[in-house]
Amino acid sequence: MLIADRNNSRLLLVDQWGRILWQFPEPGNLRPGQSFLRPDDAFFGTRGAHILVTQESDMVISEISLRTGHIVWRYGNPGVSGSAPGYLSNPDDAMLLPNGNVITADIKNCRLLYLTKGSVVPLHVYGTTTPYCYHDPPTRFGSPNGMFPMTNGDWLVTEINGDWVDEMTPSGAIEWSVHPPGISYPSDTNEVSPGVYLTASYTKPGVVEEFNQAGQVLWRYSPTGLNALDQPSLALPLPNGDVLINDDWNDRVIVVDPRTDQVVWQYGVTGSPGSSPGYLYKPDGVDLAPPHSLDMVNARTMGIPPYPSPTPPVTPSGA
């Protein structure tokens, strides 16, 4: 699995035995003057050849080529928050689409963006660009922190303010909105199967929950005491029915068997930050390696926003 180890400013690819197979950056990966700070989410693209990383507190999105080991595209200005073309304010959960374009939640600008690599001007902005975030989609979004693909081609949007989850079509129409029951500060809601959704509550103690469109709880994981979650930011379903959980402030990534509510795998030492093998420091994102990565699993049904790239101007002959 791929782990965005935020406070160590690195990405790790770890196998089931806890061996580090790959990491970024290694010496020579960054070009002169280039930085790679506090990655909070990272996902393989739909072809598995690139990784798209959001660096929320550094205000940038970075695309890394696995072949070259270099950052090959970046949107935003490192360390500078803004809403003008080319700027972001706490971007989150960027996804690389099959057509090469990118979608992302732009939390503090209260909007969702559809980006093309050929221009700093977004192809489309979902919601009103404003610092005043509240739930009124599609006109406005309440600090959206996730926009994840659904099997029907729509997108599942999570809003922090008001604790909302919305199904949105690629054109921006809202099909339904629901409060995940008993959840405050929902984070990165995604689809387990049609009609079943999974979200994390970025709270202490934390909660991970499966629910349906009617707001009914189907499974809830909220251990207490020494086993309590501490501000988990992402939970993903695994092919075998287990659930992968990013337990940020416990400095670990875990796998839980929902049939027994037992932790069956862990990377990182609970509550002990570090950078040595086997340790993490406030990890904030996970993805499975291809072919089970989120984007690759959804590539065939992923909804593409109907906003084409602008036609470049034609240069007159002889100019």
SULDA-V671097 format. One record per backbone hydrogen bond with DSSP energy under -0.5 kcal/mol. CO is the residue of the C=O (numbers start at 1). NH is the residue of the N-H. E is the energy in kcal/mol with one decimal. If there is no record, write none. Layout:
BEGIN
CO/NH/E ; CO/NH/E
END
This chain:
BEGIN
1/14/-2.8 ; 2/287/-1.8 ; 3/5/-1.0 ; 3/12/-2.3 ; 4/6/-1.5 ; 4/284/-2.5 ; 4/285/-0.8 ; 5/8/-1.0 ; 5/10/-1.4 ; 6/9/-2.1 ; 10/5/-2.0 ; 11/24/-1.9 ; 12/3/-3.0 ; 12/14/-0.6 ; 13/21/-3.2 ; 13/22/-1.0 ; 15/18/-2.2 ; 19/15/-2.1 ; 19/21/-0.7 ; 22/13/-2.6 ; 24/11/-2.8 ; 26/29/-2.5 ; 31/34/-2.6 ; 41/54/-2.3 ; 43/52/-2.9 ; 45/48/-1.2 ; 49/66/-2.3 ; 49/67/-0.5 ; 50/45/-2.7 ; 51/53/-0.5 ; 51/64/-3.0 ; 52/43/-2.1 ; 53/55/-0.5 ; 53/62/-2.8 ; 54/40/-2.7 ; 54/41/-1.3 ; 54/56/-0.7 ; 55/58/-1.3 ; 55/59/-0.8 ; 55/60/-1.4 ; 56/59/-1.1 ; 56/90/-0.6 ; 58/79/-2.7 ; 59/77/-0.5 ; 60/55/-2.9 ; 61/75/-2.2 ; 62/53/-3.3 ; 62/64/-0.5 ; 63/72/-2.7 ; 63/73/-1.0 ; 64/51/-2.2 ; 64/66/-0.5 ; 65/69/-2.3 ; 70/65/-2.5 ; 70/72/-0.6 ; 73/63/-2.7 ; 75/61/-2.5 ; 76/78/-0.5 ; 77/80/-2.6 ; 79/81/-0.5 ; 80/77/-0.6 ; 80/88/-0.5 ; 84/87/-2.2 ; 88/82/-1.5 ; 89/108/-1.9 ; 89/109/-0.6 ; 90/107/-1.7 ; 92/105/-2.1 ; 95/97/-0.7 ; 95/103/-1.9 ; 96/46/-0.7 ; 97/100/-2.2 ; 101/97/-2.8 ; 102/115/-3.6 ; 103/95/-2.6 ; 104/113/-2.8 ; 105/92/-2.7 ; 105/107/-0.6 ; 106/109/-1.0 ; 106/111/-1.5 ; 107/110/-1.8 ; 109/130/-1.5 ; 110/141/-1.1 ; 111/106/-2.8 ; 112/126/-3.0 ; 113/104/-1.8 ; 113/115/-0.5 ; 114/123/-2.1 ; 114/124/-1.5 ; 115/102/-2.4 ; 116/119/-1.2 ; 120/86/-1.0 ; 120/122/-0.6 ; 124/114/-2.4 ; 125/127/-0.6 ; 126/112/-2.0 ; 128/130/-0.8 ; 131/133/-0.8 ; 132/134/-0.5 ; 134/136/-0.8 ; 136/139/-1.1 ; 136/140/-1.7 ; 139/128/-1.7 ; 140/136/-1.8 ; 141/143/-1.6 ; 142/160/-0.6 ; 142/161/-1.8 ; 143/160/-2.0 ; 146/158/-2.0 ; 148/156/-3.3 ; 149/191/-0.5 ; 150/153/-1.6 ; 154/150/-2.2 ; 155/157/-0.7 ; 155/168/-3.2 ; 156/148/-2.5 ; 157/166/-2.8 ; 158/145/-2.0 ; 158/146/-0.8 ; 159/164/-1.8 ; 160/163/-1.6 ; 164/159/-2.9 ; 165/178/-2.3 ; 166/157/-3.0 ; 166/168/-0.6 ; 167/175/-3.0 ; 167/176/-0.8 ; 168/155/-3.4 ; 169/172/-2.0 ; 173/169/-2.8 ; 173/175/-0.6 ; 176/167/-2.3 ; 178/165/-1.9 ; 178/180/-0.6 ; 180/183/-1.8 ; 185/202/-2.6 ; 187/200/-1.5 ; 190/198/-3.1 ; 193/196/-3.0 ; 196/192/-2.5 ; 196/193/-1.3 ; 197/211/-2.1 ; 198/190/-2.4 ; 199/209/-2.5 ; 200/187/-2.4 ; 200/202/-0.7 ; 201/203/-2.6 ; 201/207/-0.8 ; 201/232/-0.6 ; 203/231/-2.8 ; 207/201/-3.1 ; 208/221/-3.3 ; 209/199/-2.3 ; 210/218/-3.0 ; 210/219/-1.5 ; 211/197/-2.8 ; 212/215/-2.2 ; 216/212/-1.4 ; 219/210/-3.0 ; 220/222/-0.6 ; 221/208/-2.0 ; 224/227/-1.3 ; 225/228/-1.5 ; 229/205/-0.6 ; 229/206/-2.1 ; 230/249/-1.9 ; 231/248/-0.5 ; 234/246/-3.0 ; 236/244/-3.0 ; 238/241/-2.1 ; 242/238/-2.9 ; 243/256/-2.8 ; 244/236/-2.6 ; 245/247/-0.9 ; 245/254/-2.5 ; 246/233/-1.5 ; 246/234/-0.7 ; 246/248/-1.2 ; 247/250/-1.3 ; 247/252/-1.4 ; 248/251/-2.0 ; 250/271/-2.4 ; 252/247/-1.6 ; 253/267/-2.6 ; 254/245/-3.2 ; 255/264/-2.7 ; 255/265/-1.1 ; 256/243/-2.5 ; 256/258/-0.8 ; 257/260/-1.3 ; 257/261/-2.6 ; 257/262/-0.9 ; 262/257/-2.5 ; 262/264/-0.6 ; 265/255/-2.3 ; 267/253/-2.5 ; 268/270/-0.6 ; 269/272/-2.5 ; 276/279/-2.2 ; 278/268/-0.6 ; 280/274/-1.1 ; 281/7/-1.8 ; 285/4/-2.9 ; 287/2/-3.5 ; 289/292/-1.8 ; 293/297/-2.5 ; 294/298/-1.4 ; 296/299/-0.8 ; 298/301/-0.6 ; 298/302/-1.3 ; 303/305/-0.6 ; 305/307/-1.6 ; 306/308/-0.5 ; 314/316/-0.5 ; 316/319/-2.1
END
